[in-house]
Amino acid sequence: MVARRAIINLGASLALVAGCAQLHFLKSASVPKARGESAPVRGPAFGDPGSAGQPGSHNEDWPAYNRTLRGDRFAPATAITPANVGSLRRVCEAPLGERANLQTGPIEVGGTIFLTTATTTVALDAESCAIRWTHRYAYDPSPDFDLKVNRGVGYSNGRLFRGANDGRVYALDAASGEEVWNVVAGDVSRGETFPAAPIAWGGLVYIGNAGGDNFGVVGRMMALDAATGGVVWTTPLVAKSGPAAASWPASTEIVPRAGGATWTSYALDTLSQSLFIPTGNAGPDFLPDLRPGNNNYTTSIVELDSRTGAFRAAHQLVRNDQHDWDVSAAPALIATARNGQLIIAAGKDGHVYGIDRSSGEQRFRTAVTKIENVDAPLTAEGTRFCPGVNGGVEWNGVSYAPPRNALYVNSVEWCTTIKVGPPGDLKGKDALPWTGSSQLTHPFGVPDGTRRGALTALDADNGQVLWRFDAPTPLVAGVLSTGGGVVMTGDLAGNFYGFDGADGSVKFRDSTGAPIGGGVISYTRGGRQYIAVAVGMDAKTWNLKSPEPRLIVYSLPR
């Protein structure tokens, strides 16, 4: 009787469910989120040879943010040397048609240059600067706190991949600029944005979210399917479980674990299939007593299995950071005669690090900026420290020249004064900075009125300083080293420099008329070596006003 009664009751239940289907107990089908309008516009060079962006030889192109996936920013071409670099002339220029904070790292593939602003992607002929196509994307919705920055595209198999600051990542056809896919990757209502330049390899696209200074936002690294944009894996960059999680206090609604975001680019070793990610500060930025412990894996280089996202290692450069000292630039993976495989990392703490790949041992730690008052506690009255929030090594990292076994790195000497509020007064609001500063109009403190920069050359084996060039303004542009022995970069006064890599003597200088904060690249077409630089940085946080940004291409006279 028990079994029969159960069957009767089950039948009654099924009838009830069937009869109540009209009452809409079940939720409606999912609806795709709104996305911004996307449209390419053809330019005068559309369809010309090379417009498909098909790769040339390995030594001719600059196909990724740091040229190679290992991140060395070294061009093997030898035509331009210290003896003739002073003869460089502008070949062409391409205005981008908008005011922008141009921090993009251009890439060049098979005769086409691709570069970005926050909402625009442009394809240019690499020899004439003629526009092949322009793609414009409108945010939907716009973030509440937007620095309006994008650092560039990843490239693979005729497609471009880039992030957007409405929480999306999308792919474009390199030949036409047509959108291939566009997917939600983060929550813009919480302040998750995607300004980083992704890298692509093996059918996957690698990118992480920014926004780690906002309330409760945790950095995540993701691998997306290059064909569809589908998420293959995602890995949090703040320790959530296991022994590493003990480096954080318990997460609460008032003080959640936060930080560890990533906003520049990445490195990848295709042999070991290891992905290397620079991570940002912990949150709240300036109240470390609210998060006692090392705060793994913030301010670190994190190594993941590129195929699965599984954790492999972390090298923390700053523990329990209280200065907003992100590891802001992608590392370089190099091999030297003396030390073998090294990770070269640099961050806003003003140091360059050499880390042994096998043991994790720190081979060297060399200061490249002024280090001052960094051990003092932050107080309500105000504490000044150097390098400040916008100091040290910023979004463009180290260049490694194998012929000289030398590292070249830009840096910023700019100090900051922070006044912190009582921890009990800290209140978080979604999508807004959550730093601990008591000054609502200065959530990241007050920078000094004076600032400067330097380009430093280091021995890659021991970190010894070989030479140093002091600049009148911060140096945040990309650094290029070449097989011809030349090093090139730019400053925020608009000066574009060419140096002898051996001794740092200035062999070339050109005034571009606009601050330089973007990438510097070299490529070869038809046996001729070219240098290209992204110029123009309209940025309130850097106290800069700039005319219309543009790409400038240089070469030696024919």
C-alpha positions as CSV (number, residue, x, y, z in Angstrom):
1,M,0.0,0.0,0.0
2,V,2.9,2.4,0.7
3,A,4.3,1.9,-2.8
4,R,0.8,2.4,-4.4
5,R,0.2,5.6,-2.4
6,A,3.6,7.0,-3.5
7,I,2.8,6.3,-7.1
8,I,-0.6,8.0,-6.7
9,N,1.0,11.0,-5.0
10,L,3.6,11.3,-7.7
11,G,1.0,11.2,-10.4
12,A,-1.0,13.9,-8.6
13,S,2.2,16.0,-8.3
14,L,2.9,15.7,-12.0
15,A,-0.7,16.7,-12.8
16,L,-0.3,19.7,-10.5
17,V,2.9,20.8,-12.3
18,A,1.3,20.4,-15.7
19,G,-1.8,22.2,-14.6
20,C,0.2,25.1,-13.1
21,A,2.5,25.6,-16.1
22,Q,0.2,28.5,-17.1
23,L,1.0,30.1,-13.7
24,H,4.6,30.7,-14.9
25,F,6.4,29.1,-12.0
26,L,9.4,28.7,-14.3
27,K,11.6,31.7,-15.1
28,S,11.5,33.1,-18.6
29,A,14.3,32.2,-21.1
30,S,17.6,34.1,-20.7
31,V,17.9,37.2,-22.8
32,P,21.3,38.4,-24.1
33,K,22.5,41.6,-22.5
34,A,22.4,44.8,-24.5
35,R,25.6,45.7,-26.2
36,G,26.9,48.8,-27.9
37,E,26.7,49.6,-31.5
38,S,29.6,48.4,-33.6
39,A,30.5,49.6,-37.1
40,P,33.5,49.5,-39.4
41,V,34.2,52.3,-42.0
42,R,36.4,51.6,-45.0
43,G,39.4,53.9,-45.7
44,P,41.2,54.8,-48.8
45,A,43.7,51.8,-48.4
46,F,41.0,49.2,-47.9
47,G,41.7,46.1,-50.0
48,D,45.3,47.1,-50.9
49,P,47.9,44.3,-50.7
50,G,48.6,43.5,-47.1
51,S,45.2,44.6,-45.9
52,A,44.3,41.2,-44.7
53,G,47.0,41.4,-42.1
54,Q,48.6,38.1,-43.0
55,P,51.9,37.5,-41.1
56,G,55.3,38.1,-42.7
57,S,58.4,36.4,-41.5
58,H,59.0,36.1,-37.7
59,N,61.7,38.7,-37.8
60,E,59.8,41.3,-40.0
61,D,56.6,41.8,-38.0
62,W,55.6,43.1,-34.6
63,P,52.6,40.8,-34.0
64,A,51.9,41.3,-30.3
65,Y,51.9,44.0,-27.7
66,N,55.5,43.2,-26.7
67,R,56.4,41.7,-30.1
68,T,57.0,38.2,-28.8
69,L,54.7,36.3,-26.5
70,R,57.7,36.1,-24.2
71,G,57.6,39.9,-23.9
72,D,61.1,41.0,-24.8
73,R,60.3,44.1,-26.9
74,F,63.3,43.4,-29.1
75,A,63.4,43.8,-32.9
76,P,66.1,41.8,-34.6
77,A,66.5,44.2,-37.6
78,T,69.9,45.8,-37.9
79,A,69.6,48.5,-40.6
80,I,69.2,51.3,-38.0
81,T,72.3,51.8,-35.9
82,P,73.8,54.3,-33.5
83,A,75.8,55.7,-36.4
84,N,72.8,56.4,-38.7
85,V,69.8,56.7,-36.3
86,G,70.3,60.5,-36.4
87,S,69.2,60.4,-40.0
88,L,65.7,59.1,-39.3
89,R,63.0,61.0,-41.1
90,R,59.2,60.9,-40.8
91,V,57.8,58.7,-43.5
92,C,54.1,59.4,-42.7
93,E,51.6,60.2,-40.0
94,A,48.1,59.1,-39.3
95,P,45.8,61.3,-37.2
96,L,43.1,59.3,-35.4
97,G,40.3,61.8,-35.6
98,E,39.5,62.1,-31.8
99,R,40.8,63.3,-28.5
100,A,42.2,60.3,-26.6
101,N,44.4,59.1,-23.8
102,L,46.5,57.1,-26.3
103,Q,48.3,54.3,-24.4
104,T,47.9,51.7,-27.1
105,G,50.7,49.3,-28.0
106,P,50.5,49.2,-31.8
107,I,51.1,45.9,-33.6
108,E,52.1,45.3,-37.2
109,V,51.3,42.2,-39.2
110,G,52.1,41.7,-42.8
111,G,52.1,45.3,-43.8
112,T,49.2,46.5,-41.6
113,I,49.4,48.4,-38.3
114,F,46.6,48.0,-35.8
115,L,46.1,50.4,-32.9
116,T,43.3,51.4,-30.5
117,T,41.7,54.1,-28.4
118,A,39.1,53.3,-25.8
119,T,36.4,52.8,-28.4
120,T,38.1,52.8,-31.8
121,T,40.3,50.3,-33.6
122,V,42.3,51.5,-36.6
123,A,44.0,49.5,-39.4
124,L,46.7,51.5,-41.3
125,D,49.1,50.7,-44.2
126,A,52.5,50.2,-42.5
127,E,54.4,52.1,-45.2
128,S,52.1,55.0,-46.1
129,C,49.9,55.4,-42.9
130,A,46.8,55.3,-45.2
131,I,43.8,54.1,-43.3
132,R,42.5,50.7,-44.4
133,W,39.5,50.7,-42.0
134,T,38.3,52.2,-38.8
135,H,36.0,50.3,-36.3
136,R,34.0,52.3,-33.7
137,Y,32.3,50.7,-30.8
138,A,29.8,52.5,-28.4
139,Y,29.7,51.4,-24.8
140,D,26.4,50.0,-23.5
141,P,26.4,50.8,-20.6
142,S,29.3,53.1,-19.8
143,P,31.2,52.5,-16.6
144,D,30.8,55.0,-13.7
145,F,34.6,55.4,-13.4
146,D,36.3,55.3,-16.7
147,L,39.9,56.3,-17.5
148,K,39.0,55.9,-21.2
149,V,42.1,53.8,-22.0
150,N,42.8,50.8,-24.1
151,R,46.2,49.3,-24.6
152,G,45.8,47.4,-27.8
153,V,44.8,44.2,-29.6
154,G,45.9,40.6,-29.7
155,Y,46.2,38.9,-33.1
156,S,45.8,35.3,-34.3
157,N,44.8,33.7,-37.6
158,G,43.4,36.8,-39.3
159,R,41.5,38.0,-36.3
160,L,42.0,40.8,-33.8
161,F,40.9,40.6,-30.1
162,R,40.4,43.5,-27.7
163,G,38.6,44.5,-24.5
164,A,36.1,47.3,-23.9
165,N,35.3,49.3,-20.8
166,D,31.7,48.2,-20.7
167,G,32.7,44.7,-19.5
168,R,33.0,43.2,-22.9
169,V,35.6,41.5,-25.1
170,Y,35.2,41.3,-28.9
171,A,36.8,40.0,-32.0
172,L,37.2,41.8,-35.4
173,D,38.2,40.5,-38.8
174,A,41.7,41.9,-39.5
175,A,41.0,42.4,-43.2
176,S,37.6,44.2,-43.0
177,G,37.2,45.4,-39.4
178,E,33.8,43.6,-39.2
179,E,32.8,42.3,-35.8
180,V,33.1,38.5,-35.5
181,W,31.9,38.1,-31.9
182,N,31.2,40.3,-28.9
183,V,30.8,38.7,-25.4
184,V,30.2,39.8,-21.8
185,A,33.3,39.0,-19.7
186,G,32.7,41.2,-16.6
187,D,30.2,43.2,-14.7
188,V,30.4,46.9,-15.6
189,S,28.0,47.8,-12.9
190,R,30.7,46.8,-10.4
191,G,33.4,48.6,-12.3
192,E,35.0,45.6,-14.1
193,T,36.6,46.9,-17.3
194,F,39.0,45.4,-20.0
195,P,41.6,47.9,-21.0
196,A,44.5,45.3,-21.2
197,A,46.0,44.2,-24.5
198,P,45.1,40.5,-24.8
199,I,47.4,37.9,-26.2
200,A,46.3,34.9,-28.4
201,W,47.8,31.5,-28.9
202,G,46.7,28.0,-29.6
203,G,43.1,28.9,-30.3
204,L,42.6,30.8,-27.0
205,V,42.5,34.5,-26.2
206,Y,43.9,35.6,-22.8
207,I,42.7,38.6,-21.0
208,G,41.9,39.7,-17.4
209,N,39.7,42.4,-15.9
210,A,40.7,45.7,-14.4
211,G,38.8,47.6,-11.7
212,G,40.7,46.2,-8.6
213,D,40.7,49.6,-6.9
214,N,36.9,49.5,-6.9
215,F,34.8,48.1,-4.1
216,G,34.8,44.3,-3.9
217,V,36.3,43.8,-7.4
218,V,38.6,40.8,-7.7
219,G,40.9,40.3,-10.6
220,R,40.2,37.2,-12.8
221,M,42.2,35.8,-15.7
222,M,40.3,34.3,-18.5
223,A,40.8,32.2,-21.6
224,L,38.3,32.7,-24.3
225,D,37.7,30.5,-27.4
226,A,39.2,32.4,-30.3
227,A,36.5,31.1,-32.6
228,T,33.4,32.0,-30.6
229,G,34.4,34.1,-27.5
230,G,33.1,31.4,-25.2
231,V,34.8,31.2,-21.8
232,V,37.1,28.1,-21.6
233,W,38.4,28.8,-18.1
234,T,38.5,31.6,-15.5
235,T,40.9,31.8,-12.5
236,P,40.6,34.4,-9.7
237,L,43.8,36.3,-9.0
238,V,43.1,36.7,-5.3
239,A,43.6,33.5,-3.2
240,K,40.2,32.0,-2.4
241,S,41.0,28.7,-0.8
242,G,43.9,26.5,0.4
243,P,46.9,27.7,2.4
244,A,47.4,30.8,0.3
245,A,43.9,32.1,1.4
246,A,45.3,32.3,5.0
247,S,47.2,35.4,3.8
248,W,43.8,37.3,3.9
249,P,41.3,37.8,6.7
250,A,37.9,36.4,6.2
251,S,35.9,38.3,3.5
252,T,32.8,40.2,4.7
253,E,30.1,42.4,3.1
254,I,31.7,45.4,4.6
255,V,35.4,44.5,3.9
256,P,35.5,42.0,1.1
257,R,38.7,40.6,-0.4
258,A,39.5,42.8,-3.3
259,G,42.2,43.7,-5.8
260,G,44.6,41.7,-7.9
261,A,43.3,43.1,-11.1
262,T,45.3,43.2,-14.3
263,W,45.3,46.1,-16.8
264,T,48.2,46.0,-19.2
265,S,49.2,42.7,-21.0
266,Y,50.8,39.3,-20.4
267,A,53.6,36.9,-21.3
268,L,53.4,33.3,-22.4
269,D,55.9,30.5,-22.7
270,T,54.6,28.2,-25.5
271,L,57.0,25.4,-24.6
272,S,55.9,25.0,-21.0
273,Q,52.4,26.4,-21.8
274,S,52.7,28.7,-18.9
275,L,50.9,32.1,-18.8
276,F,52.4,34.9,-16.7
277,I,50.1,37.6,-15.3
278,P,51.1,40.9,-13.6
279,T,48.6,41.6,-10.8
280,G,47.6,44.8,-9.1
281,N,47.3,46.0,-5.5
282,A,45.0,44.7,-2.8
283,G,42.0,46.6,-1.7
284,P,41.4,48.9,0.1
285,D,44.6,50.4,-1.3
286,F,45.8,52.4,1.7
287,L,44.5,50.6,4.7
288,P,46.6,47.4,5.0
289,D,45.5,46.8,8.6
290,L,42.1,45.9,7.3
291,R,43.6,43.0,5.4
292,P,46.6,41.7,7.5
293,G,48.8,39.2,5.8
294,N,50.6,38.9,2.5
295,N,47.3,39.2,0.5
296,N,48.2,36.5,-2.1
297,Y,48.2,36.8,-5.1
298,T,48.2,40.6,-5.4
299,T,51.3,42.7,-6.5
300,S,52.7,39.5,-8.0
301,I,53.6,37.7,-11.2
302,V,51.2,34.8,-11.3
303,E,51.9,31.7,-13.4
304,L,49.0,29.6,-14.7
305,D,48.7,26.6,-17.0
306,S,47.6,28.3,-20.2
307,R,45.4,25.4,-21.3
308,T,43.4,24.9,-18.0
309,G,44.0,28.0,-15.9
310,A,45.4,25.8,-13.1
311,F,47.7,27.6,-10.6
312,R,51.4,26.9,-11.0
313,A,53.3,29.6,-9.1
314,A,53.3,33.1,-7.8
315,H,56.1,35.5,-7.2
316,Q,55.0,38.3,-4.9
317,L,57.0,41.5,-5.3
318,V,55.3,43.6,-2.6
319,R,53.6,42.0,0.4
320,N,50.6,43.7,2.2
321,D,51.0,46.7,-0.2
322,Q,49.9,50.1,1.2
323,H,51.0,52.3,-1.7
324,D,48.9,51.1,-4.7
325,W,52.1,49.6,-6.1
326,D,50.7,47.4,-8.9
327,V,52.9,45.1,-10.9
328,S,51.7,47.1,-13.8
329,A,53.6,45.8,-16.8
330,A,53.9,42.4,-18.4
331,P,57.0,40.5,-17.5
332,A,59.7,39.5,-19.9
333,L,60.8,35.8,-20.1
334,I,64.4,35.7,-20.9
335,A,67.4,33.3,-20.8
336,T,70.9,34.5,-19.9
337,A,74.3,32.7,-20.1
338,R,74.9,32.9,-16.3
339,N,71.4,32.5,-14.8
340,G,69.4,30.6,-17.4
341,Q,65.7,31.2,-17.5
342,L,64.6,34.4,-15.7
343,I,61.4,36.3,-15.2
344,I,62.1,40.0,-15.5
345,A,59.4,42.0,-13.7
346,A,59.0,45.7,-12.9
347,G,56.3,47.6,-11.0
348,K,55.2,50.8,-9.5
349,D,57.4,50.2,-6.4
350,G,60.2,51.5,-8.6
351,H,62.3,48.2,-8.8
352,V,63.3,45.8,-11.6
353,Y,63.4,42.2,-10.5
354,G,65.2,39.1,-11.8
355,I,63.5,35.9,-10.7
356,D,64.8,32.4,-11.4
357,R,62.1,30.5,-13.3
358,S,62.9,27.1,-11.7
359,S,63.5,27.9,-8.0
360,G,61.6,31.2,-7.7
361,E,64.8,32.7,-6.1
362,Q,65.2,36.4,-6.5
363,R,68.5,37.0,-8.4
364,F,68.4,40.7,-8.2
365,R,66.2,43.7,-7.2
366,T,67.4,47.0,-8.5
367,A,65.8,50.4,-7.8
368,V,65.3,52.6,-10.9
369,T,63.5,55.5,-9.2
370,K,63.9,57.4,-6.0
371,I,62.8,55.3,-3.0
372,E,61.7,57.6,0.0
373,N,59.7,57.2,3.1
374,V,58.1,53.9,2.0
375,D,58.2,52.3,5.5
376,A,56.3,55.1,7.2
377,P,52.7,54.4,8.2
378,L,50.0,56.3,6.4
379,T,48.3,58.7,8.7
380,A,45.3,61.0,8.8
381,E,47.6,64.0,8.7
382,G,49.2,62.9,5.5
383,T,52.2,60.8,4.5
384,R,54.4,61.5,1.5
385,F,56.1,58.6,-0.2
386,C,58.1,57.9,-3.4
387,P,57.5,56.4,-5.8
388,G,53.9,57.5,-5.6
389,V,50.7,56.1,-7.0
390,N,51.7,57.1,-10.5
391,G,55.4,56.4,-10.1
392,G,57.8,53.6,-10.7
393,V,57.5,51.5,-13.8
394,E,54.1,52.0,-15.4
395,W,52.2,50.1,-18.2
396,N,55.1,49.7,-20.6
397,G,57.8,47.4,-19.1
398,V,61.2,46.2,-19.8
399,S,62.9,45.6,-23.2
400,Y,65.6,42.9,-23.4
401,A,68.4,43.1,-26.0
402,P,70.1,39.7,-26.2
403,P,73.2,40.9,-28.1
404,R,74.2,43.1,-25.1
405,N,72.4,41.0,-22.5
406,A,70.9,44.3,-21.4
407,L,67.6,45.4,-20.0
408,Y,66.1,48.8,-20.7
409,V,63.3,50.3,-18.7
410,N,61.5,53.6,-18.3
411,S,60.4,54.9,-14.9
412,V,58.6,57.8,-13.2
413,E,59.8,59.8,-10.3
414,W,56.6,61.3,-8.9
415,C,55.7,61.3,-5.2
416,T,52.3,61.1,-3.6
417,T,50.8,62.3,-0.3
418,I,48.0,60.2,1.2
419,K,45.6,61.1,4.0
420,V,43.8,58.1,5.2
421,G,40.5,58.0,7.1
422,P,39.6,55.8,10.1
423,P,39.0,52.2,9.0
424,G,35.6,52.3,10.6
425,D,34.5,55.1,8.3
426,L,35.3,53.1,5.1
427,K,32.2,52.5,3.0
428,G,32.1,50.8,-0.3
429,K,30.0,51.7,-3.3
430,D,29.9,49.5,-6.4
431,A,31.9,50.7,-9.4
432,L,33.7,53.5,-7.5
433,P,37.2,53.6,-6.0
434,W,37.5,52.1,-2.6
435,T,40.9,53.2,-1.4
436,G,40.8,54.4,2.2
437,S,41.8,58.0,1.4
438,S,39.9,60.5,3.5
439,Q,39.8,63.0,0.6
440,L,36.8,62.2,-1.5
441,T,38.1,64.4,-4.4
442,H,41.5,62.7,-4.2
443,P,40.9,59.0,-3.8
444,F,44.4,58.2,-4.8
445,G,46.1,61.0,-2.9
446,V,47.7,64.3,-4.0
447,P,50.8,64.0,-6.3
448,D,53.7,66.4,-6.0
449,G,53.8,69.4,-8.3
450,T,57.1,68.3,-9.8
451,R,58.0,65.0,-11.5
452,R,60.6,63.6,-13.9
453,G,61.6,60.3,-15.4
454,A,64.5,58.1,-16.4
455,L,65.6,55.4,-18.9
456,T,67.8,52.9,-17.1
457,A,70.0,50.2,-18.7
458,L,70.7,47.1,-16.5
459,D,72.9,44.0,-16.8
460,A,70.4,41.2,-17.2
461,D,72.4,38.7,-15.1
462,N,72.9,40.8,-12.0
463,G,70.7,43.9,-12.3
464,Q,73.8,46.2,-12.2
465,V,73.0,49.7,-13.6
466,L,74.9,50.2,-16.9
467,W,73.8,53.7,-17.6
468,R,70.9,56.1,-16.9
469,F,69.3,58.9,-18.9
470,D,67.4,61.5,-16.9
471,A,64.4,63.0,-18.6
472,P,62.6,66.3,-17.7
473,T,59.2,64.5,-17.6
474,P,58.0,61.0,-16.7
475,L,58.8,58.2,-19.1
476,V,55.8,55.9,-19.6
477,A,56.1,55.1,-23.4
478,G,57.2,51.7,-24.7
479,V,60.9,51.0,-24.9
480,L,62.3,49.4,-28.1
481,S,65.7,47.8,-28.4
482,T,67.0,46.6,-31.8
483,G,69.6,44.3,-33.4
484,G,71.3,47.4,-34.6
485,G,72.1,48.5,-31.1
486,V,69.6,51.3,-30.9
487,V,67.1,52.0,-28.0
488,M,64.1,54.2,-28.7
489,T,61.4,55.7,-26.5
490,G,59.5,59.0,-25.8
491,D,58.6,61.4,-23.0
492,L,55.6,63.3,-21.9
493,A,57.0,66.5,-23.4
494,G,56.6,64.9,-26.8
495,N,60.3,64.2,-27.4
496,F,61.1,61.0,-29.3
497,Y,64.6,59.7,-28.6
498,G,67.1,57.3,-30.1
499,F,69.9,56.1,-27.9
500,D,73.1,54.2,-28.4
501,G,72.3,51.1,-26.4
502,A,75.9,50.7,-25.3
503,D,76.3,54.0,-23.4
504,G,73.0,55.8,-23.4
505,S,74.2,58.7,-25.6
506,V,71.4,60.5,-27.4
507,K,71.8,60.0,-31.1
508,F,68.3,61.2,-32.3
509,R,65.6,63.5,-31.0
510,D,62.4,64.6,-32.6
511,S,59.7,66.9,-31.1
512,T,56.3,65.4,-31.9
513,G,54.3,68.1,-30.2
514,A,52.2,65.8,-28.0
515,P,52.9,63.6,-24.9
516,I,54.1,60.1,-25.7
517,G,52.6,57.3,-23.6
518,G,52.0,54.6,-26.2
519,G,54.0,51.8,-27.8
520,V,57.2,52.1,-29.9
521,I,57.6,49.3,-32.4
522,S,59.9,48.3,-35.3
523,Y,59.1,46.2,-38.4
524,T,60.6,45.6,-41.8
525,R,58.8,45.9,-45.2
526,G,60.6,45.3,-48.5
527,G,63.9,45.2,-46.8
528,R,63.4,48.6,-45.2
529,Q,63.3,49.0,-41.4
530,Y,60.6,51.2,-40.0
531,I,60.0,52.6,-36.5
532,A,56.4,53.6,-35.4
533,V,55.3,55.4,-32.2
534,A,51.8,56.2,-30.8
535,V,51.7,59.9,-29.9
536,G,49.2,61.9,-27.9
537,M,48.0,61.4,-24.3
538,D,45.0,63.5,-23.2
539,A,44.9,62.4,-19.5
540,K,43.5,64.2,-16.5
541,T,45.2,61.9,-14.0
542,W,48.5,62.8,-15.6
543,N,47.7,66.5,-15.8
544,L,48.1,66.3,-19.6
545,K,46.2,68.0,-22.4
546,S,47.0,66.8,-25.9
547,P,46.2,67.5,-29.5
548,E,44.6,64.8,-31.6
549,P,46.6,61.6,-31.2
550,R,48.4,60.1,-34.2
551,L,50.7,57.4,-35.3
552,I,54.1,58.5,-36.6
553,V,56.3,56.3,-38.8
554,Y,60.0,56.9,-39.3
555,S,62.7,55.3,-41.5
556,L,66.1,56.1,-43.0
557,P,66.2,58.0,-46.3
558,R,66.1,55.7,-49.3
